[in-house]
């Protein structure tokens, strides 16, 4: 299942992530230039988190496409620790510093 949101800066709809109802994992691909540096965090739109909650999401996986780094966190822990904010011209989003995530080691 693909989640789309309207990006005000770009003036168009963009893919916000993918959700697998089978594995109950939400996957978000990001570029490091979209990181909120002050928190060392990536945002996930409030509306998406609310939808993931109703669908029983268990895990959030974020992949930095330009580094290959993958970070994971249990959905419930994300909800417990994340802050809800609107920065700049964006929509209301949940942010959680990457220090709370587990970095997945790459297979060699």
N, C-alpha and C positions, 0 to 999 in steps of 0.2 A: 504494500500500500504506500503510495507516494503522498507526502504532505506538501502542499503548496501554500505560500503566503504572498501577499502583495508587499513589494519592497518600494517604499515611498521615494527613496533616493534614486532608484533606477526607473521608477514609474511603470513597473511591470511585475507580473507574477513570477516568483522564483521557487525552485525546489528547496524546501526546508529540511527534508530528510525522508527516510524510508522506514516503514514499520513492518515487521513480520509477525502476523498473528499466530503463526505456528511456534516460533521461538520466543515471542514476546520481547523482541529486541528492537529498539529504535536506533537507527544508524544515521549519523549526520556527517557529511563530508564538508570540511572547511579549509580555507586557505589561512595561513598564519597572519596575513594582513588584516583579517577580519577579527582578530583577537582583541578583546578589551584589555589593553596592556596594564592599566592601573590595578586590575584584579587578576590578571593572567587567566582570563576566562573567556569562553565562548557563550553567546546567548542562545537560548531556545525560547521561542515565542510562547507567551502565556496560553494562547488558544491551543497550541499543539500539546503542551504539557497537560492541559485539561482533557483533551481528547485521548492522550496516551493513558491517563489515569482511568478513564471509563473503559478502555480496551484491555486493561490489566497488564500494562507494560511492566517488565521485570528488570530490564537492563538498558542503559544508555551507552552507546558506543560512538565516540567521536574520532574521526580520522583526519589528520592534517595531510591534505593531498600533496602538498609540496615538500613535506619531510618524510611522509610515510609513518609517522608516529600515530599510535592508536591508544586511546584512553577509554577506560570503562568505569562505570559506577552503577550500583544497584539503584533502581528507580526510586525506591522509598528513601534511601540515604540522600539522593539528589534533592528530593522534595524537602526533606528535613533541614538540609544545610544551605540550600540556594537562597539568594536574595532576589526579589522581584523589583526591577527598576526599568525606567525608560532613560536611555542615554542618547543625547543628540537628537537626531531626526528619526529614530527608530520607533518601533512599537514596544509595548510592554513585554519584557523578556525576563526569564530566570537566568541568573548567572551564578556559577560556582567555580572558584579557583581550581585549576588543574591539580593542585596539591592534594585534593580530596579524591581524585580519580586514581585508578590503578593503571600504570602504563603497561601495555601488553608488549612483551618481548617479541621481537621479530624472529621467525624461524630461520635457522641458518642452513 
